[in-house]
Amino acid sequence: MPILFRPDMVPLILSGCKTVTRRRGKKRWNVDAIHQAWTKRGGPAFARVLIVSVNQEAAPGSPDGLLMSDRWLTDESRYEGFAFWPDFEAAYVALNGGDPKVLRQPCWRVEFEVVTEDA
């Protein structure tokens, strides 16, 4: 199963700056599996990624049901490819239909690393 990413995230993924993605719904990826990374369904892959870890969070940035420290959120925003956590939250809300309620719903934290770049 491929993983879809926004086109503006491709340089961050290929440079190793973005190494985490959060997804709603059922768990679709397994640790140690390799998946194609796409920017649109059925489009060409821009990379293949190895799934390093998959963990469910009670809400984005809240793995234990409690909001984590500012330091943890700063690190997590960078793993997501953003300088600040509020920037990530705005993008996450927009990608998930625009309703801020998604920030209080469970998601999967998927950590990955690029194993090959596709031309």
N, C-alpha and C positions, 0 to 999 in steps of 0.2 A: 504494500500500500504506500503510495507516495505521500509526501508531506508538502502542503501548499504554504508558501510564504509570500508576503508582499514584495513586489519588485524592488522597492527601496531598501529592503533588508538584505538583498543578495550580496552587496559589497561587504557588509558587516559580517555576514555568515562566512563568506570566503576568506576574510581576513582573520577569522577566529574571534572577533569581538562579540558576536552574538552566538551564544552557545546554549540558550534555553528558549523554549517556547511553551506557552501555556494554552491548553486546549480544553474545551468543554465537551460534555457528552461521554460516551463510553471510551474505555481504554482501547486504543488501536495500535499501540506500538509496544514492542517487547525489548528488554535490555539485550544487548549484543546483536540485534537485528540491524541490517543495513537497508536503507530506503532511499529512493530517488527524491530529490528536492525539486519542486516545480514552482513556477510563479502563476501558472494557470492550468486548469484541468486539461489533461491530454496534451499539454505543451511539452516542449523538450525539457529534460532535466538540466539544471545548472550545476548539480553536484549530487554525490551520494553521501549520506550521513549515517554514522554509526550511533545507535541509541545507547547512551551511557547510563542513564537512570530514568525511571518513571515513578513519580510519586503523586498521590492524590493530595490536594490541598482543600481545606474547608472553603476557602475563597482565595483569589490571587494574592499572594504575599502573606498568607495566613495558614501555614501548614498544620498548626495545632488548634485552629479555631480562634486564636488570639493574634492580634496584630503584632508583628515582630518589631524589633528595634529599628531605629532610623538607619543605623549602620548596615543591618541586614538588608533593608529595603534598598539602600543605595547600591550595595553589591548586586542585588537581584535585578535592579533596573539596568545596570551595566551588562549583566549576562543576557538580558532581553534586548540589548542594543540601544538603550536609551540612557541619557545622562542622569535623569531624575525620575523617581517613581511616579509622580503625577503625570509625566509625559507618557510613560508606559500605560497608566490607567486610562488616559484619554484615548490612546490608540486601541487598547483592548476593548473599551466600550464601543468605539466606532466599528471595529471589526465584528463585534457580536451584536449588531442590530441597533446600537445607539441607546439602549436602556441602561442606566447606571446600576440597576439591580444586579447586573452580571458580576459586579465587584463583590457581591455577597453570596455568590453561588459557587459550588464546588467546581474544581478544574483539575486537570492533570498537568504537572510540571514535568516537561520532557527535556532532559539534558542530552545534547548530541555533540558530535564532532565531525568535521568534514574528513572523509577518507579519500575521496577523489573529486576533482573538478571535472565537469563534463563540458566539452567545447560546443 
